[in-house]
């Protein structure tokens, strides 16, 4: 199971994201749940990193582990960051709903 935790800042943007594990829906290399999860997580990280004035730090300490945290946002970039958080959470909640037992998502405010 993939265990993911999203911590939101006071404006609704992603402050911290942590994930570990594997979906175990299919054999390694052909697991659509792991692939979809990875695309959502990496895309959120890339989108946050591309915001002018944002500083984001990431860590992938091994297979099945990925984390990032937002170190700095300008007031102008906070709205974009909140939109990225909404996109990430909608996608992860959809995966969790469609593939129960493969993903466990925790959200903190």
Secondary structure, DSSP 8 states (H G I E B T S, - for coil): -EEEEEEE-TTSSEEEEEEES---SSSTT--HHHHHHHHHHHHHHHHHHTSTT-EEEEEEEETTEEEEEEEE--GGGHHHHHHHHHHHHHHHHHHHHHTTTTEEEEEE-
